Amino acid sequence: MYKTTGFLSFFLRRFTGIALVLYLFTHIWVIGSAVSGEEVFNERLDVVQQPGFKIAEIALLAAVFYHGFDGLRLMIVSRFKITDRRKSMLLAALFLTTMLVIAGGIPILLEVFKGKG
């Protein structure tokens, strides 16, 4: 069971879902501080502008893209009953995720290495 692509898909979907919920709480923590005044908001914004958080943004990209593509894959498999193509569709979702994370992660990494982060 643990060696199947179905389990891999299941595990990654749950993991990315939890990661997205944790990001949502962080996002609310920062944005919600705007009602406490400019100083508090800027302090929290400075915290999330650190290089470690910039690297976490790349992980966030991966979570968003994978979760979205795997959700689409599941809808296609369920709707059109293409169970014989599940593995190749999972690999396609992983490939698309990887390509988009590389494309979106490079500008973030360049910002971190230039010292802007």
N, C-alpha and C positions, 0 to 999 in steps of 0.2 A: 504494500500500500504506500509506503513512504518513498518508493522509488518511481512512482508514476508521475507523468506530467500533470495529471489531475490534482494530485496532492500538492505539487509545486505551485500550480496556479492558485489553488485554495489558500495555501500558506501565504504566498506573496500578496494576494488580494486582501487577506485579513491584516497582514503586517502593514501594508500601505494604507489601509483604512484607518488603523490605529494611529499611524504617523500623521495622517491628514487631520484627524481629530485633535491630536496634540498641537499641531501647528495652529489650528483654529483657536485654541485656548491662548496660545502665545500672541496671536494676532489680536485677539480681543483684549488681552492684557495691555498691549501697546496702544492700540487705537482708543480703548476705553479710558486711558489716562489723559486724553485730551480734555476731558471735562474737569480734571483736577488742576488745570493750568498749563501754561506753556512750558514752564520749568520742568515739571514732572514728565510731561510728554517728551521733551527733548532728552531728558536723562534716560528714559526707557528706549527711545529711538537710538541713542548712542550705544546702548547695550547690544541691540540687535544689528548694529552696523559693524561689529567686530569681525575680524577675519574668520573666526570659528563659525559664526552664524552665516557668513557668506558661503562657506563650504556646506553648511546645512541646507542652504537654499538650493544647491545642486542636488542634494538628496531629496529635497521637496519636489524638484522638477521630476526626478525619477519616479517618485511616489505618485504624483499627479498623472504623468503620462502612462505609467504601467496600469494604474487603477482604472483609468479611462479606457485604454485599449483592451484590457482584459474584460472589462464590463461590456464593451461592444462585441468582443469575441463571444462572450457567453450569450448575449442576446441573439447573435447570428446562429450559434449552435442550437439554441432552444427554438428559435422561430423556424429555421429551415431544416432542422433535424439532420445536420451534417456531422454526426458523431465520429465518422471515420476521418475527419480532417482536424480534429481537436488539437493534436500534437503540432501539426504544421502551423495552425493558426496561433497557437501559443508562442511558437518560435517567431512568427511574424510580429506578434505584439512585443516580444522582447527585443527584436531587431529594431523596430520603429522607436521603441522607448530609448534604446541605446543611442540611436542616431540623433534623436531630438535632445537628449540629455547632453551629448557631446556638443551639438550646435548651441544649446543654451548655456552650457557650463563654461565654455571657453571665454565668453565675455566676462563672466563672473570671476573666473580665475585670473584673467588679465587685470581686472580691477583690484583683486586682492594683492597680486604680485607688484603692481605699480604703487601700492601703498595708499590707495584711495579708500580701501575698505576699512 
